[in-house]
Each structure stands twice: as C-alpha cells, then as structure tokens.
Amino acid sequence: MSKLILALLSLSATLLLLALVSFNSRPTFLENSPKPPIKIHALEHAQLAASHCEGTLYPEQCVTTVSAALPQLRRKTLPEVISATVNATVREVHASADNCSSIRRKLLRRLDARELHALDDCLELFSDTVAELNHILAELSSPSASPEDYYDDLQTLLSGAMTNQATCLDGFAYSVNNTRRLIEGRLKRITRHVSNALAMVRKLKRKSSKRKPKIPAAHGEFPAWLRRSDRRLLQAATNRTAPNLVVAKDGSGNFTTIGEALAAAPNNSDARIVIYIKTGAYYEYIEVDRRKRNIMFLGDGIGKTLIKGNRSVVDGWTTFRSATVAVVGNGFIAKGITFENYAGPAKHQAVALRSSADFSVFYQCSFVAYQDTLYVHSLRQFYRECDVYGTVDFIFGNAAVMEEVVHPRGWLEWDGDFALDTLYYGEYRNRGPGANTSARVTWPGYRVINSSQEAGQFTVDNFIQGSEWLPATSVPFYPNLTAT
C-alpha cells in the first residue's frame, strides 16, 4: 500500500512539439461571395491549448482533452478550461466504474474475498470521486463568487480525488488473478486528468492566505452548515448536551446499537445531529456514509464508550475495508470515544478508524490497534487531545501528526526503495523524546525544515484552512506557528 503523503507536486514547464499538417490546395471563393466566418486557426487553437496546459505533468493528454472539449478555446476562461478537464475526468470515472462492475460480474467465481472487497472499494471510491468532482464543477460555475474564493476547496477536493484512485489500486496489492492489470489503465488516465486540473488550478489567482476568515474566532460567526450551539458542543459536559438520539446497551436509550441510531439519523442534514453513545463496548462495524452529514458521536469518555472490531488483511479484508469505523460524511465530529481494532499483530493491517470526511473533528478520543491504527485517508481533518496506540504505520494516510514514540531513524521504508526519491517527509523544530534528527534516514525525499516559511505551509491555517471552520466547533487550536 502506498502510504506517502502527497502535499504538493512540483510542476515543470514542458516543451510540446506540435506537428501540423499543411495542404497545398487553397479554397477558391467567388469574387462577389461573402467572406467565410472567422474561425480560430488550427495553429492558434493548438497554441492556446498548449498555453493552458503549460506546467502540467501530462501535457499531451491535457492538450487533447482541452482541444476536443472546447473548439472555441479563444473565448474560454481558465475556470471553463478547468471545468472541461474535470468533466472529462467524470466521464473516465464512470467508465472505470462500469469496467469494475463488469469485471466483478464476469469473474465472480474466480476472485477471492480480498479481490472482491477491492473491487467494492473501487466502486465506493469512484462514487466519492464523482461527488467531489461535481462539487468542483459547481464551485467553478458559481455566479455568487469567483473561483479564487474556492481555491482551497478546489485543491483539497482534487487531491482527494487523486487519493481515491491510489487507494483503489492499493486493494489489489495481494491479487493473484492480475485483476489490477484490468483496471489500472483507466485509473492512470483519471489520475493524469486530476493532476492536470490541479496544475491549472494553481494558475488561478489565489487571494491572500491571510484573507478574512469566514468564522472570526473572537465573535463566533458560523457557516450555514453549523448552528450557533455547535461551538459549545465539544467543550460542554456530556450531561449538559441534549442529544438527538441515544444509544445504550442496557436498553435505556432509543437504540441498543450505533448502526440503528445512525440509520435513523436524517440524510443530508444541515443541522448538527448528536448521537449520544452511553458507556459500554459496542462490537459493530460502522460506516458514516456521504449522506450522513453533520453527525456527532458523543461518548462518555476514552475507555468508557468503545467501538470495537477485528477485521484484518490476513482475514481477507483490504486495509480500506478493515476499519472498525469509517467516516465519509462531511462535518463529522467525535468526542469521548475509543475506536479499536483488536485483530492483533499477527493479522497485519487492521484499521481502527478511517476518515475521508471533509471538516471532520476528533476531540478527546483514542484509537487502539497494532498495524495501521488510524487511517487519515483524505480531505481536511483535525485531531485534538487524542491518543493513538499502535506498532507499525499506526498513523497513515493523507495527513498525520505524531509525537513521542519515535525511533532514531524516524521513518521506515514501505517497499524497498519505492518512492524514496519523490516523497516529501519533513520535520521542523522537534522537541521532546525522539526529537533528535542526527540519526534520521538519508533518503532524497526526507528533509529537516529550517525555514519557518516552508514549515508555515503545513499549519492548521494554511494546510486545512482551519480558521474558516474550526472556531465553530470550539476545539482549541493554534492556527499558525508558535514561538514554543
């Protein structure tokens, strides 16, 4: 499995040689006939396409896509060009989903359990990708704001879409039927489209990174998807919070299982839905899907409210599907919960929690497993006062923060020398146990960061735009670098 953090891609200008076919014959017009309408000359069209695609990693595919989708390219804006690329990506994703469904149907009796789970992973990830890309298209065409206002969203959602394709392929790491070979060609095209769109998004004039937050921390204005009471939920005592639904193993609540309560919660809610989960160990597998927005799991505290499972790769699950709890619905909050996968070290990858939920917050929670405990899969997430227990790769995914328990080498190869040249691993002003970097790995992609400007790219404010949404949750945080 690829567990490398892809933060920023270095984009280099590429010289594209265009072969133009010329014809000796020239059209003849009658002397008194009207002149033909002016059209973009093929050369001009090609030059415009090449200009838009400058700086992309896959310029040939970019030029082909843009040229075919926008015949009147001279009249198109950059957001329209990006939209054309995203639309082409959506079509590719739908084609890949059809392909996976066909493979699953035709090879059903030949595939083992893990390969079937991997195909199911891909179908779910394709659905998530389409949702993310459609969100991008809506923002690019929004009449109420300029695309620059959505720069962070565009970059985040495109990065999430790219992560989804890599995760799909990861599921076939142990395939014995060459199933991966049947799908990876289409996934490469999707990834290249997304990469090209990311490169073009960078050309949008990003407004100052210090632009006024939508949610001023001092006065507590809130976005449409959060009620005013939300800012107090995380810091309020459990007995001072009025839940919408109550789960209790002893029957004293509305439900005895979390799954039943989640199913009863409304879909696509703009209001915060609080599910209070009373003390007890709940042996369930929970997925908060994309329709379950703005859900909060409120427990009685670490070690008191526990959600437990034991799925693992050794038992035929993919890493993606092994999670005891998986969260996709945006705006998810958890407080006072222990998420656990007790499969054990002999079972290899066995995830306690996987989150792909944008604007998700985990406060005063614990995550317990051995290998691959906390799967921070994609999009914007925030963790505060949480405990993570594990042995190998116990925090992984699209973003992670780790303290203490650090080996002097700091980092471990995943698969030989795979990606050691292209990864970006950085450490900045470490302190405490394991902080000394003198014995760290010497990979080309590893670096000790000495510049506050470089480190500042990865703060809560810049990396996940925390000042725009975290104040509404009342979770304390530092938006930028601090002196200590």
N, C-alpha and C positions, 0 to 999 in steps of 0.2 A: 504494500500500500504506500502510495505517495503521501508523506506527512510533512511536506515542506510548506513553509509559509511564503506565499507569493504576494508580496506587498506592492512593488512597483516594477514594471517591466521597462528595461532600458530600450528606448526606441531609437533606431538609427535610420537616417535617410538612405534610401535605396535608389540606385540609378536604374530606371526601367527603360529598356530599349524597345521601341515600338516599331514593328515592321509595317509599313504602309504599302499597299498595292496601288500603283498608278496605272491609268489607262490612257492610251494614245488617242482613242476616239473621243471627240468632244461633241456635246449635244448641239444641234442646229435649231435655231428658232426663226420663225418667220419675222420679217423686218418689222411688221406692224403688230406682232403678237405681244401681249403683256409680258413683262418680265416675271420669271418664276419667283415664288415667295422665297425670302431669305431664310436659309436653314443653317444650323451650326455645321460648319465644315467638319469632315471626319477628323482632320488633324487637330482642329481646335477642341473638338469633343474629347479626343484622346488625351490632349494636354490638360484639359480641365479635370478629367478623371484621375490622371496621374498626380495632379496637384493636390486633389482631395486625399489621395492615398499616400502622399508623401509621409514618411515616418512610420508607416505600418510595417509589421513584420512579414506580412504576406501580400505584397503589393499586386502581384499578378491576379490573385483571387479577388482582391479589392477592386481593381480596375474593371475586371469582367463583371462583377456584381453591380457596381455603380453605373457602368456604361449601359448595361442591359435594362436596369430598372428606371433610369432617368434619361430618356432620349433628349429632353430639353434641359440639359445639365446647366447650361449657361444661366438659366433663370432660377436655379435652385439654391437655397440657403444651406449652410452647413448642417443645421438640425435636420433638414429634409434629406440630406445625403446620409446622415447617420441613421435616420428612420428607414431609409431604403435598405441599408445594411442589416438593421435589426429585423426588418420584415423578411429578408432573405434567410436570416437565422431561424426565425419562427417556422418557416416552411421546411427547413432542414430538420428541425427538431421533430416536427410532425412526421416527416418521412422516417426518421430514426425510430420513433415510437411505433409506427406501423411495422417497420422491419423487425423490431424486438418482439412484438406481438406475434408476428408470423413465425419467427424462429421458435418461440415458446410453444406455439401450437403444433408445428411440424416435428419438433424434436422432443416433445414432452416425455416420451418413454425412454429416451436415450440420455437425458440430462439428470445429473444427481441433484440432491436437495440444495446444495450450495449454489449451483448454477441457476436453478430455478429462482432462488432468492435473489441472485444477482440480476437476473432479468427483471424481476419485480422491482428491485431497487432502481434500475434504469428507468422503468416506466414511471415510477413516482418522481424521480429526479427530472425527467422530461416534462412532466406536468408542472413541477415547481419552476422549471426554466421558462416555460411558456408564460406562466403567471408573472414572473419577473420581467420578461421582455415586453409583455403587454403593458405593464406598469411604466416601463421606459417609454414606450410609444405614446402613452397618454401624457406623460410629462413633457415630451418633446413637442407635442402638438397643443399643449395647454395655452389658451388665449389669455389666461389671467396672470401669467408670469413668463419671464424669459427663461430659456434653457439654462442660462448661467445660474439661475436660482436653484436649479436642481442638479448642479454639478456633482455634489457629494452623493446624491441618490443614484445618479447615472453610473458613477464609478463603482459604487457599492453593489448595485444590482447586476452590473455586467461581470464584476468579479465573482459574485455568487453564481451566476450562470456558468462561468468557466469552471468553477469548483465542482459544480454538479456533473459536468462531463467527465472530469478526472475521477470522481467518486464512482460513477457508473463503471468505468473500466477497472477500477480497483477491485470490484467484486469478483472479477474473473482471474484474480491472481493465482488461484489454485485450480483453474479449469483444466480438465483432462480431455475435453472434446473440441478444443480450438474454437469455442464459441466466441471468444473475444475477437478473433480474426473476422468473424462475420459482421461485427458491428463497429469496429474501431475506425474504418474508413470514413463513415458518415460522421462519427464523433469528432474526428480530426477536422472535418470541414466546419462543423459547428464551432469548435474551439477557435479556428482561424477567423471565422466571421466575428466572433466576440472579441478576439484580440484586435482585429482591425477597427471595430467600433470603439473600443477603449482608446486606441491611438487617436482617433478622430475626436473623441470627447475631450481629450487633453487640449485640443485646439480651441475649445470654447473658452471665452474669456472668463476665467474664474474670478469671481468677486473676492474681495479681501478675505483672507482666512479669519480675520478679526471682525467679520460682519456682525451686526447686531443679532444676538440670539433670539429665536422665536419665543423662548421661555426665559425671561430675565430671572436670574437666581434670587434676587433680593425681593421681588414683588410677586412672584409666583403666577404669572400668566401661563395658560396651558393651551396645548394644541387641541384640535377638535376631537381627537380620539381619546382624550382623558378628561374625566370630571375633576372638579376642583378638589373633591375629597380624596382623590388619588394620591396627592402629595403627602398625605398623613398616614396612608396605609402601612407603609413599610416600617415606620418608626412608632406606630401605635401598638400598645399591648394587644395581644390576641383577644382577650376578653373585652376589649373596647372596640372591636371591629365587628360590624354587622355583616355576616356572610350572606350570599345569595343561596348557597347550597351547603349542606353539612354532610360529611361522610364519617361514619362511626362503626367500628366493627361490632360494637355491642348493641347496635340497633337503635341508639339514642338520636341518630341523625335522620336525614332524608333518605340516605342510601348507605349500604354496607360496603360498597366498592367504589373506588375512584372512577373506574371506567363508566359505571352507571351515571355518576354525577356529571362527568364530562359529556356524555351523550345527551343528557338533559339540558345542558347549557345551550343558550341560543347560538346560532351560527352568525358569523359576520357582525358581531356586536360592536357598536361604537362606545358602549358603556363598559365599565370595568365589572367583570363577573368574578366574584370572590367565592372560591370553593374551600371551605374550612375542612381540613382533614385532621380528625382527632387522633390522639396518641394511639399508637399501635403499629404493627408490622403488616404491610399490605403486599401480598405476593401477587403482583399484577404486572402486565406489560402495557404501558400507556403511550399512546401517540396523540399529541395535541396537534391535529392537522391544520391545514391552511385556513379552513373555515372557522376554526375556533380562535378568534382574535380577542385580545384583551382579557385573557383568562389569568387569574391569580390563584396559585396553590398556597394556602396559608396553613402551616403546620404548628404543632405545639413546641417545636424546637429540635435542634440536632440531637439525634439519638432517641427521640421520643416518637416522632412521626417518621416512619421509614417506608420507602417503596423499594421492594426487593425482587430480583430476578436472577437467572443463571444461564442465559443464552450465551453461546460462545462459538468461535470459529471452528474449534475441534468438533463440536456437535452439529456442524453443518450449516451454521448461520454465517452470513457475511458480517464483517465488522460493523457496517452501516446498520444492519438489521438486528445486531446483537444487543442493542441498547435496551435497558430496562425501561427508561423513559425517553421518548423522542419528542422534541418540540419543534413545530414548524410555524404555527400561528403567530403572527406578529403581535408585539406588545405583551408577551408573556412575562409574568412575574412569579417568582417563588420565594417564600420566606419560611425559615424554620423547618426545613425538610432534609432528611437524609436519603440520598439516592444511592442504591447499592446493587452491584452485580457480584454475587458470591460464587461464581463458577470456579474460581481458584486458579493458581498459577499454571497448572498443567493444561489448562484449557486455552491458553494463549489469549488472543484478542477477545475481550469481553467487556463491553461498554456499560457504565452505569447511567450516564446521561449524554444524549446527543442533542445539540441545539442548532437549528438552522433558522431560528426566529429573529427577524429584524427587531431592534429595540427591545431585546429581552434583558431582564434583570434578575440576578440571583443574589439574595441577601441573607446572610446568616444561615447558609446551607452547608451540607457536607456531601462529598462524593467518594464512594468507597468501592474499590475493586483492586485488581492487580495490574494486568496489562491493558492499556487503553481505557483508563477510567473515565476521563472527561473529554468528550468529542466536541470541541468548539468548531462546528462544521463550517459555518459561513455567516455573513452579514454582521450586523452591529450588536455586540453583547457586552454586558457589564457584570462583573463579579465583585462583591464586597463582603469582607468578613466571612469568607468561605474556607472550608478545609477540604483538601484533596488528598486522598490516600491511594498509593499505587506503587508499582515497581518499575516497569518498563513503559516508556512513552505514555506516562499516565496523564499528561495533558497534551492534546494534539489537535490539529485542525487548522483553521484559517487564522486564528489568533490565540495567543496564550500568554499568561504571566506566571512565573514560577519564583518561589522564594525558598531559601534554606535548602536542605537536602540536595545539594548539587555536587556531583563528582568533580574532582580537579580538572578532568578533560572537558567537562561541561556538556559535551554533545556526543552522540553515538551514531555511527553510520547505519543507515537503514538497509541498504542492499549494495555492498561493496563500495565502489566509487561513484555510484549513481547520483547525479545532480550536485556533487560536491563543488563543482565549478560555478554552477548557476544559482544555487541557493543564496539567500541573504539571512545570515544569523548575526545578530549584533548584541552587545552588552554595553551598558552605559552606567558609569559611576556606581558599581556594585558596592554593597556593604553587607556585613553580617557573615554567617557561616557560608563557606563555598564561594566567597566573593573574589578571591584572588584569581586572576586570569593568566598568570605566568605559565601554567601547565596546560592551557587550553589546546584544543585541536588546531592544526595549522592548515586547514582547508582554505582554498582560494575564496570561498564564499563567506568565511567567518571573519568578523572584524570586531575589534574593541572600538567603540564610538567615543571620540574625544571632542566632538563638536556638539554644542547644545542645539545648534540649528538643525543638524541631522537628527539628533535624538528627538527634537521637538515635533518631527513628523509623526511620531508614534504616541503622542499624548492622547488623553481622553478627548480633548477638544478637537484636535486635528484628525485623529485616526478614526474615531467613531462619531464625531460631531456631538459629543456628549452634552455640551452646553445647550443644545437645542431640544433635548428630550429628557435627560436625567433629572433636572430640577423638579419636574412634575412628580417623580417617584419619591422624593425626599431622601434618597440614598446619598450619603455624603461622598464627595469625590473631589479630587484635585484636577481641574481642567488642563493645567499646563505643568511644566517642570517646576519643581520647588527647590528651595535652597538646601533642604536637608535630604 
